[in-house]
Structure formats: C-alpha cells, structure tokens
Amino acid sequence: MSLSTITAYCLNGHFDRDLLQSIVNYINLVPTKVKSNKYRYFEIAELDAIVKTYSSCKTVNAMIEVLEKGKRTILLAIEIHEIKPFYVTEGGIQYYVPKVVKNALELLDNYKSVTEISRNLDIGSRTLRSLLDFHDVSPVYVKGNCKYYNFQEVSELVSEFKRYKTIGEICEKFEVSRSKVESVLDSNNILPRFFDKRRVVQYYLPEDIRKEMERYKRFIDIQRNDQVKSIYQICDLLGIGKKHFYSVIESKSIPSIIEKDGVDYYRVEEIAAIVRETSNIKKLSECSDIEVHQVRKIIEDNNINPCYSSGNIKYFNHKEVEKILSKWKEERRALKKYVTTSELGEIYGIDRVKIRRYLKSQGVEPVTIVDGIKYYEDESTIEVIDLLRNVSEFKTLNELALEMKACAKTLRKAVEYAGVEPSYRMKIKRTDASLEIGLNEYQDFYEENKVIYALEQNRTQVDEKTAIRSQKQVKFFPLVHEDLQKTINKYIEYRKAGRGITYNNFFTNKKIKNPEKQLRVIKGWLSSSLYKIAEYRLKNNNEEIKKPLNFDIYTLNVEDFDAIKKVFKPSSRQTLFHIIRPFLYFLLKEKKKSMKTIEDYLSFNSLELQFDEFLNLFPRRQEEVEDIDNDEELPKKLNKSFLTREQTIDIYYFLLTDPRSQESLKNATMWLIGCVTGLRPEELLNLRIEHFELDEKGLLKVNERGWGVLRFPKEMAKQKLKGSHKIFGTPVSPYAIDLINKYLLWLYKFQGETNVKGVGWFFRPFVYLPEKKYKKISNQFIVRLREQLDFLEKEQANDFVKKASRHSMNNLFVEAFHVIPDKELKSKLEKARQHHMRHKGEDDKLKKNTLNQAKTGSEHYTDDISSDAYYGVLEYVVGYPWDKKDLVLWEAKKGFRCLEKEITINSDTAAEQEIFEKLLQEQKREREINQQEKSNSNNTLLKQLQLIDDRLLQIKHPPNSKDKFEAWRKEIVILNKEKEKIQLYLKDVPFQELG
C-alpha cells in the first residue's frame, strides 16, 4: 500500500509517533485521504522523505563541529539568507538542514568589507568608497559599523575603474595642455565616467576623447601649413556677414578644409577671390553715380544673372555690369538737349501733371520716350506753357474734386444748379471719334470760391428735398384709420416724454436728438408703411379701397413684408427696420400689461414670435443691403454652421497649414480659442495675454485640475455685458493649453527681448509691437476656408463666419446633455453653459433655435454651481483632444460614439485594436445598466406626469374670484415647469403615450 497512517508507519518503521505527528503538523502536510473524519492517510514516500530529512537535521550548536564554523557565523548566514528551520520543537529548539546552511556559509565567504576588498584589489579604501557611492552599490549586510559587499561585483567595478584617467593623465598621454583637453570635453559634451567626491577628482575614459584629440592634432598641423580660418574669422577679415559667406560657399560649392568644435574652416584666398569680383546693386550705384532703382532696371533689361544671392540681396560680376552702366550713361548724355515735364514744371512753377495733360490736349508729341519718361523739344512747349500761365489760378472740376475729396459729378450738378460760369475755357484738340461720343472740345476752368458757394447752395436744395419727402410721408397719417392714428400718437408721446424702449436684450436711448424733427420723421415712416400694408391687404383680398385704411396691427405677419418690399428700396428698408422695431416692441410691452388669463399668455407668445419673424426679413447691416439685387427677394438670415468636434479639428489644421497665409499659426489659434472659450470675433480683438493666468515664463499656468484659466473682463466683452466667472474664470482645456502655448512661444520669439513676456495684445498686427491693437481682423482666411468646407451644404459654406466656433461650442452643450449619465451633473449643464458662453444675466433662457433640442429647466438657472460640477460639464463639452485619432477613443469613452456601429476602425496597431475592443465591452455593460435604470426611472416619471396632467385638468378653468386668480396662475406655471422637466427626461417616449 502507498498510503499509511502516522501510527502504522511509526510501528513499522520504529519511529517516534509524537515526533512525526508534530513535524507533519509543523510543515502543514496535507493528507491524501481522510476516513471517517478521524483517520488521516499520507503517502509513505512523503513520510519517508520527512523522516530522512529530519534524521539529517541538526541544531546550530550541533553544526559547529560539522561545519567547522563559529556559532555567530552560522547564525549570520542563516539571518542574511533568511533560512527557515525545517522543524521547531515545542521547547523552541530549531533544526536546520546542514547542506542548506553550508551553501549559505560558502556564499558568506564571498562577502568582504571595504578594507579587505581594497587590500585584495590594490585600490585605496577612500577611492573605493567613493566609487561604491557613485554607482549606488548597496552592501549585502552590515555587521556593526562594517559594511560587507559582494566581492565579485565590486571587483568588476574596480577593473572598469582602472581604465579611467584623470584630466592630468590624459594631458600626459596625448601631450596637450589641460585647457585644450577641457575645451574638447566641453564642446563635445563628454561627461566624466566617475567623480570622486572625497578627493574632488573627475575620471574620464580615454577612448571617449581619443578621436577628438586626434582630430585636434590634425587641425593644428593643417593650420600651420595652410592659411585656413574659421567662418567668423573670414567674415571679420573680408567685412562680410555670415549670411553672405554661406551664400558664397553654396553658390560655388566650396567644401570646408576641416571641422573643429562644430566650426568649419576654409581657405581665405579662395573665398576672398569670389567676394572681390562681385558687388551688390547698392555698391554698383555708388560707384557709377546712378540711382539704385535705375541700376536695377538696367540689369533686368539686359538679363544679367547674379553670381549668387544672400537673402534678398543679389551680387553681380561688377566688371560685367560696369560696362553696361557706362554705355547707359553715354546714351543719357545725348538726351540733355531735350526737356521733361518735371524740368518744365521746375522752370515755370507749374505742376508737371498739369503740363503733361495739356501737352497731350494740344497735340504736342514727345521726341522720344526712354524708360517711360517723355522728352520734348523746348521750342514746341512754349505756346502750351503760355496757355497754362493764364489758367494757373483756375482749376478744373476734376482737380477741385480731388482737393475737396468730393465727387466731380456732384460738383458739376452744383455748378449747373447755381448757374456758375467757367472763368476760362481752353480749346482741346480731340479726334473725330471723341467728338462723336460726346466729348467736349473745350476744357472749363473755375474759381474755387465760386464752386464752394455752388456746393453750399446744392446742399441747401438737398435739405429742402428731404424735408419735402418727410412732409409727404407725414401726409399719409390722415389716410390711416383713427385707431392706427391713436396707436402711433401714443407711441410718439411715449418717446417725446424721454422714455426709451427696453425689451429682452433690445434697448433705445431715452433722449432723442432734435426731437421735433426726428419724431416727425418717425411718424411719417410709420404712417406710410402701415398705410401701404393696409392697401396691400385690401388689393390681395379684392376688396374696395376706402380711405381711411385700417387693419389690426396685432395681425402683422410675414406676408405683409411683400408690401414693404414693393414700395421701399433695400436702403429704405434698413432705415424702416430701425424705426418700426422699437414701435412693435412698444406694442408688445403694452399688450403684456393687459394679460390676465392663461389664454392671454399663450396668445402673447405666438404674437411675439410673429413680430420677430416679420422683423427678421429686414436688412439690418449695410452688407445685407448691398447683397440685395433689385430683381430678387430679400435674402434670408445667414445659415449658421454647427460643426462636430472632428470638423473643428479639421478647420484648425487647415488654417495651420494654409499655404496662402503668412499668419497661419495666428489664424489657427484664433479659431482654437473661439472653439474652447466661446469668445466672439469682436472680443478676440480685445483679448490680452495677461487675461490668462500665466506662469513665470509667460505661458498658460495649469491649475490643480490640469486646466488653464482665462479671466476675460466685462469691460472687454461685447457691449460690456458679461465677463468670465468671478471665481472659476473661463477654463481652458488641457489639450488646448499646449496649442495656445505654442502660439505664445512663437510670439515671444519674434517680439524681441526688449518686450516683456506675458503682456500685450494676444492678437496684434505687428508681432514686435505688443501694444499695437488690431482695428479690424482680416476675414480673408475665412473666405479661403469656405472652399474647403465640403462637409457643409453650399449655402452654409458660403455663409460660414468666424463666429461658427462659438455656435458649434453652444451646440456641443446641447449634445452633452443627452450623454452625461449623472442626472445631478446634467441639471447643472445650463448653468455651466451660461457661465462659459458668458450670456447676459443669470436667468437667460436657451435661444429659440436650441429650445426644442434641450432645456434643463428654468429652475436650474439661478442655482449655484460648484467647481466639480462646472468642470465636470466642461469635460464633456470642450475637454476633447485636438487630435482626430485620440478623439475617436475620447468620444467612445464618453459615450458620444458607439464603436459597435462603426463600419471600419482605423487602428494602425494591435494595441489600438485591443483598446477599441475593451471600450466596446465597457459600452455594452454601461448601456445595459443605463437601460435598466432608465426603465425604472421612466416608470416613476410617467406616474408623476399622469398626476400633473390630472391636476391640470382639474384646474383648467380660472376661478371667479380675483383673490384666488394669482394663486391659480402660479400653480399653473409651476405644474407646467415640472411637466416640461419630466418630458425632457422622457424624450425618447412619444408625446401621445405620456398622457
């Protein structure tokens, strides 16, 4: 049998049963079989091995004679090598396997102290200790104050150390001075292999410096034999710049003789010969006494190629150019018998432009034309000069228009209106073809004072016409119905009392300049426009037009704009817009005062939307007016672009690599800051570097969350509405910090050391002028960008503007609302959006174009927001990486992208593929958990919604008592808000199933 109990085994083997039982229990030997929970059976081979091992075990005292070692030595070996006893008796006596202890003692013999090692390896103990400290060699064990090290490990380290040499030994070996050796070590960044801190001595490996020392010796030999100098020495010797020197050697492909310490050496005579033969245009001009521009033109006309170029400066063979210049001088000497218009002007004191013009008008042709300069015979110009002397005190209308910065056509009309006759008339020689097309054969000259008087008379006439036109508009007032007259008069009296119109974000000045005139004009515009709308309605309905005309002003809608479009030109529509908008807002304010029932509130919302749609059809800016053709309808409002994260990154890198832009990094950073911080285009002009929190280097400082902070002041914001949050500021995402710092480093590099870092305008027209501000940032890079926006519709691409970065970020807040899993964090999203977008006021609601997409409930607008909630929301909105490959992983992790629906995944490595698979599994688990939670939550919310609907049906009708009406109205508002909030969470449930 292979199995046996301990009792049976001891009886058969004559071994002590209790001893064997205690050993088995001590080593935790597991029985092979247990019978009746009482008898334990073990493998006989295992018991034999235990008995055999025990028979060889000895105590520490017993091993002293066997191993011939002292007790302390044996205990030290056991302690160092952590040898566990095979068996410990109840009395605490420990038994060890002698073979194991013997092996430990043999290893212990290999450990030696510093003194023993220094004696055996013939090295000083102080040097040895420094060597061990330098290489961080730890002792195997410490006995008292003595440290013991592995002798074999230290001997290898010492043998390597003996190859090292000090600087003095290297000098003796290579027979060079100490300074030369130190310069070679510094120039080649050769670090010491060992530094003896105790003796303050550095040791180097001779092989590290051998090549450099041999090159240095070879250089000394060449320098002694040949006239060889460095680049800087040659530049000083020949009086040329470093850039000039490199142009010479590149053009002639001159190789260096030798290179030392990173500096190339060349033969002086070879470079000097080339420099002496060439000259630039400025030196050629000085030598030949010809103007620089003329020398340049002569060279271009004769197609002389430069020998080489240094930057924008070209160098030519001066002997070749001098021959051509001397020939040109001889030709100019022959032209001295003729005169130019400039010379005539200096002689006779008359403007040369006027002389040239009237020489042409009198048919005097030049003798010759050289380099665009016309030369005349002196005798043929005498008659023309006499004519010019007669009219020198008079001027033509074109000349007066240039001086007065006026339109010549306006001056001509003013002269005709005032009946001013010309003071002098000169006959001009014209061809028959010119006379046939209506050109006059006389040139008229006028006195300046008479023309100014005529212009003043013409302006008086224009003012009279304007007054008549406004008076005609006022004449429409009696033609409208008495109800409309009362409405207009009520508005006029309201404005006359010095009260402004304030509605939502719109406001007007309280005081009107020149109120009598302005209010009369406003009254005329309103009465004429309302009359035309009433007339247009009657014509469309085929009704008889009976004056005075009337219609309900509160039914004004988009269709009525056709009447405005037929009567008023685009520029007049723009003027009417600024008059009719405050009038309609005045009506809305009056209407709001009279609301009492819930039906009144509902009808008011539709009326407000109706008026806004009507006003949106008017052109507001001059650009819109210029874009309107007379034969086409008024263009609709600009198509806003809402970009995805990937598209914003594509635009950034297109702007960064735009080959047609000289400020590609600036344009790209402008787009980046708009996408991350939501700054408006006009606010980018007011952005200063110090608005960011900076470190000592002038770069963006990272806070404890890893984000940067922008503190944009209210005074710099649009219309001074709202700046960054007073506590949190405007956070800048970690990924954007590196890209913004890249722009700042570029800015500091070119602005020069004299300008302080961290101060000045962030975007500036000249990099080296930090306090020079842009008046207006060019829009050309956006125009070029529109050609690349193939992912947008054609109308959106044509209307693409810089503000699309802000629009897109606002849209990302809406998208994040449907992804954020934490409902408490989701409830703070609108508050975070208000702060980050810097919308005016704390209680502003979402814009109408995003109202139907997402709302977080108006009760959250006034709630305070914590730092965790603010940054938590921004992590989902602007915390994305600005790299498309990293963006895929980020969107998948945050829940914006479902990898299961991806057709292909662009993963270059197996590691990326593994990451995608892990993210896919995580998404599946999160989706299952969220669906379960959403199902439970939806059931609860549906019950609450049913209760709210039941309550709304109960209180559908308002109470008869006025005292109870206000409480009833408040309850209606609260219930509707709660219902709106619940419907937001139940967005996926159809509206029909909610009631």
Rosetta blueprint (number, residue, H / E / L):
1 M L
2 S L
3 L E
4 S E
5 T L
6 I H
7 T H
8 A H
9 Y H
10 C H
11 L H
12 N H
13 G H
14 H L
15 F L
16 D L
17 R H
18 D H
19 L H
20 L H
21 Q H
22 S H
23 I H
24 V H
25 N H
26 Y H
27 I H
28 N L
29 L L
30 V L
31 P L
32 T L
33 K E
34 V E
35 K E
36 S L
37 N L
38 K L
39 Y E
40 R E
41 Y E
42 F E
43 E E
44 I H
45 A H
46 E H
47 L H
48 D H
49 A H
50 I H
51 V H
52 K H
53 T H
54 Y H
55 S H
56 S H
57 C L
58 K E
59 T L
60 V H
61 N H
62 A H
63 M H
64 I H
65 E H
66 V H
67 L H
68 E L
69 K L
70 G L
71 K H
72 R H
73 T H
74 I H
75 L H
76 L H
77 A H
78 I H
79 E H
80 I H
81 H L
82 E L
83 I L
84 K L
85 P L
86 F L
87 Y E
88 V E
89 T L
90 E L
91 G L
92 G L
93 I L
94 Q E
95 Y E
96 Y E
97 V L
98 P H
99 K H
100 V H
101 V H
102 K H
103 N H
104 A H
105 L H
106 E H
107 L H
108 L H
109 D L
110 N L
111 Y E
112 K E
113 S E
114 V H
115 T H
116 E H
117 I H
118 S H
119 R H
120 N H
121 L H
122 D L
123 I L
124 G L
125 S H
126 R H
127 T H
128 L H
129 R H
130 S H
131 L H
132 L H
133 D H
134 F H
135 H L
136 D L
137 V L
138 S L
139 P L
140 V L
141 Y E
142 V E
143 K E
144 G L
145 N L
146 C E
147 K E
148 Y E
149 Y E
150 N E
151 F H
152 Q H
153 E H
154 V H
155 S H
156 E H
157 L H
158 V H
159 S H
160 E H
161 F H
162 K L
163 R L
164 Y L
165 K E
166 T L
167 I H
168 G H
169 E H
170 I H
171 C H
172 E H
173 K H
174 F H
175 E L
176 V L
177 S L
178 R H
179 S H
180 K H
181 V H
182 E H
183 S H
184 V H
185 L H
186 D H
187 S H
188 N L
189 N L
190 I L
191 L L
192 P L
193 R L
194 F E
195 F E
196 D E
197 K L
198 R L
199 R L
200 V L
201 V E
202 Q E
203 Y E
204 Y E
205 L L
206 P H
207 E H
208 D H
209 I H
210 R H
211 K H
212 E H
213 M H
214 E H
215 R H
216 Y H
217 K H
218 R H
219 F H
220 I H
221 D H
222 I H
223 Q H
224 R H
225 N H
226 D L
227 Q L
228 V E
229 K E
230 S E
231 I H
232 Y H
233 Q H
234 I H
235 C H
236 D H
237 L H
238 L H
239 G L
240 I L
241 G L
242 K H
243 K H
244 H H
245 F H
246 Y H
247 S H
248 V H
249 I H
250 E H
251 S H
252 K H
253 S L
254 I L
255 P L
256 S L
257 I L
258 I E
259 E E
260 K E
261 D L
262 G L
263 V E
264 D E
265 Y E
266 Y E
267 R E
268 V H
269 E H
270 E H
271 I H
272 A H
273 A H
274 I H
275 V H
276 R H
277 E H
278 T E
279 S E
280 N E
281 I H
282 K H
283 K H
284 L H
285 S H
286 E H
287 C H
288 S H
289 D L
290 I L
291 E L
292 V H
293 H H
294 Q H
295 V H
296 R H
297 K H
298 I H
299 I H
300 E H
301 D H
302 N L
303 N L
304 I L
305 N L
306 P L
307 C L
308 Y E
309 S E
310 S E
311 G L
312 N L
313 I E
314 K E
315 Y E
316 F E
317 N E
318 H H
319 K H
320 E H
321 V H
322 E H
323 K H
324 I H
325 L H
326 S H
327 K H
328 W H
329 K H
330 E H
331 E H
332 R H
333 R H
334 A H
335 L H
336 K H
337 K H
338 Y L
339 V E
340 T L
341 T H
342 S H
343 E H
344 L H
345 G H
346 E H
347 I H
348 Y H
349 G L
350 I L
351 D L
352 R H
353 V H
354 K H
355 I H
356 R H
357 R H
358 Y H
359 L H
360 K H
361 S H
362 Q L
363 G L
364 V L
365 E L
366 P L
367 V L
368 T E
369 I E
370 V E
371 D L
372 G L
373 I E
374 K E
375 Y E
376 Y E
377 E L
378 D L
379 E H
380 S H
381 T H
382 I H
383 E H
384 V H
385 I H
386 D H
387 L H
388 L H
389 R H
390 N H
391 V L
392 S L
393 E L
394 F L
395 K E
396 T L
397 L H
398 N H
399 E H
400 L H
401 A H
402 L H
403 E H
404 M H
405 K L
406 A L
407 C L
408 A H
409 K H
410 T H
411 L H
412 R H
413 K H
414 A H
415 V H
416 E H
417 Y H
418 A H
419 G L
420 V L
421 E L
422 P L
423 S L
424 Y E
425 R E
426 M E
427 K E
428 I L
429 K L
430 R L
431 T L
432 D H
433 A H
434 S H
435 L H
436 E H
437 I L
438 G L
439 L L
440 N L
441 E L
442 Y E
443 Q E
444 D E
445 F E
446 Y E
447 E L
448 E H
449 N H
450 K H
451 V H
452 I H
453 Y H
454 A H
455 L H
456 E H
457 Q H
458 N H
459 R H
460 T H
461 Q H
462 V H
463 D H
464 E H
465 K H
466 T H
467 A H
468 I H
469 R H
470 S H
471 Q H
472 K H
473 Q H
474 V H
475 K L
476 F L
477 F H
478 P H
479 L H
480 V E
481 H L
482 E H
483 D H
484 L H
485 Q H
486 K H
487 T H
488 I H
489 N H
490 K H
491 Y H
492 I H
493 E H
494 Y H
495 R H
496 K H
497 A L
498 G L
499 R L
500 G L
501 I L
502 T E
503 Y E
504 N L
505 N L
506 F E
507 F E
508 T L
509 N L
510 K L
511 K L
512 I L
513 K L
514 N L
515 P H
516 E H
517 K H
518 Q H
519 L H
520 R H
521 V H
522 I H
523 K H
524 G H
525 W H
526 L H
527 S H
528 S H
529 S H
530 L H
531 Y H
532 K H
533 I H
534 A H
535 E H
536 Y H
537 R H
538 L H
539 K H
540 N H
541 N L
542 N L
543 E L
544 E L
545 I L
546 K L
547 K L
548 P L
549 L E
550 N L
551 F L
552 D L
553 I H
554 Y H
555 T H
556 L L
557 N L
558 V H
559 E H
560 D H
561 F H
562 D H
563 A H
564 I H
565 K H
566 K H
567 V H
568 F L
569 K L
570 P H
571 S H
572 S H
573 R H
574 Q H
575 T H
576 L H
577 F H
578 H H
579 I H
580 I H
581 R H
582 P H
583 F H
584 L H
585 Y H
586 F H
587 L H
588 L H
589 K H
590 E H
591 K H
592 K H
593 K H
594 S L
595 M L
596 K L
597 T L
598 I H
599 E H
600 D H
601 Y H
602 L H
603 S H
604 F H
605 N H
606 S H
607 L H
608 E H
609 L H
610 Q H
611 F H
612 D H
613 E H
614 F H
615 L H
616 N L
617 L L
618 F L
619 P L
620 R L
621 R L
622 Q H
623 E H
624 E H
625 V H
626 E H
627 D H
628 I L
629 D L
630 N L
631 D L
632 E L
633 E L
634 L L
635 P L
636 K L
637 K L
638 L L
639 N L
640 K L
641 S L
642 F L
643 L L
644 T L
645 R H
646 E H
647 Q H
648 T H
649 I H
650 D H
651 I H
652 Y H
653 Y H
654 F H
655 L H
656 L H
657 T L
658 D L
659 P L
660 R L
661 S L
662 Q L
663 E L
664 S H
665 L H
666 K H
667 N H
668 A H
669 T H
670 M H
671 W H
672 L H
673 I H
674 G H
675 C H
676 V H
677 T H
678 G L
679 L L
680 R L
681 P H
682 E H
683 E H
684 L H
685 L L
686 N L
687 L L
688 R E
689 I H
690 E H
691 H H
692 F E
693 E L
694 L E
695 D L
696 E L
697 K L
698 G L
699 L L
700 L E
701 K L
702 V L
703 N L
704 E L
705 R L
706 G L
707 W L
708 G E
709 V E
710 L E
711 R L
712 F L
713 P L
714 K H
715 E H
716 M H
717 A L
718 K H
719 Q H
720 K H
721 L L
722 K L
723 G L
724 S L
725 H E
726 K L
727 I L
728 F L
729 G E
730 T E
731 P E
732 V E
733 S L
734 P H
735 Y H
736 A H
737 I H
738 D H
739 L H
740 I H
741 N H
742 K H
743 Y H
744 L H
745 L H
746 W H
747 L H
748 Y H
749 K H
750 F H
751 Q H
752 G L
753 E L
754 T L
755 N L
756 V L
757 K L
758 G L
759 V L
760 G L
761 W E
762 F L
763 F L
764 R L
765 P L
766 F L
767 V L
768 Y L
769 L L
770 P L
771 E L
772 K L
773 K L
774 Y L
775 K L
776 K L
777 I L
778 S L
779 N L
780 Q H
781 F H
782 I H
783 V H
784 R H
785 L H
786 R H
787 E L
788 Q L
789 L L
790 D L
791 F L
792 L L
793 E L
794 K H
795 E H
796 Q H
797 A H
798 N H
799 D L
800 F L
801 V L
802 K L
803 K L
804 A H
805 S H
806 R H
807 H H
808 S H
809 M H
810 N H
811 N H
812 L H
813 F H
814 V H
815 E H
816 A H
817 F H
818 H L
819 V L
820 I L
821 P L
822 D L
823 K H
824 E H
825 L H
826 K H
827 S H
828 K L
829 L H
830 E H
831 K H
832 A H
833 R H
834 Q H
835 H H
836 H H
837 M H
838 R L
839 H L
840 K L
841 G L
842 E L
843 D L
844 D L
845 K L
846 L L
847 K L
848 K H
849 N H
850 T H
851 L H
852 N L
853 Q L
854 A L
855 K L
856 T L
857 G L
858 S H
859 E H
860 H H
861 Y L
862 T L
863 D L
864 D L
865 I L
866 S L
867 S H
868 D H
869 A H
870 Y H
871 Y H
872 G H
873 V H
874 L H
875 E H
876 Y H
877 V H
878 V L
879 G L
880 Y L
881 P L
882 W L
883 D L
884 K H
885 K H
886 D H
887 L H
888 V H
889 L H
890 W H
891 E H
892 A H
893 K H
894 K H
895 G L
896 F L
897 R L
898 C L
899 L H
900 E H
901 K H
902 E L
903 I L
904 T L
905 I L
906 N L
907 S L
908 D L
909 T L
910 A H
911 A H
912 E H
913 Q H
914 E H
915 I H
916 F H
917 E H
918 K H
919 L H
920 L H
921 Q H
922 E H
923 Q H
924 K H
925 R H
926 E H
927 R H
928 E H
929 I H
930 N H
931 Q H
932 Q H
933 E H
934 K H
935 S H
936 N H
937 S H
938 N H
939 N H
940 T H
941 L H
942 L H
943 K H
944 Q H
945 L H
946 Q H
947 L H
948 I H
949 D H
950 D H
951 R H
952 L H
953 L H
954 Q H
955 I L
956 K L
957 H L
958 P L
959 P L
960 N L
961 S L
962 K H
963 D H
964 K H
965 F H
966 E H
967 A H
968 W H
969 R H
970 K H
971 E H
972 I H
973 V H
974 I H
975 L H
976 N H
977 K H
978 E H
979 K H
980 E H
981 K H
982 I H
983 Q H
984 L H
985 Y H
986 L L
987 K L
988 D L
989 V L
990 P L
991 F H
992 Q H
993 E H
994 L L
995 G L
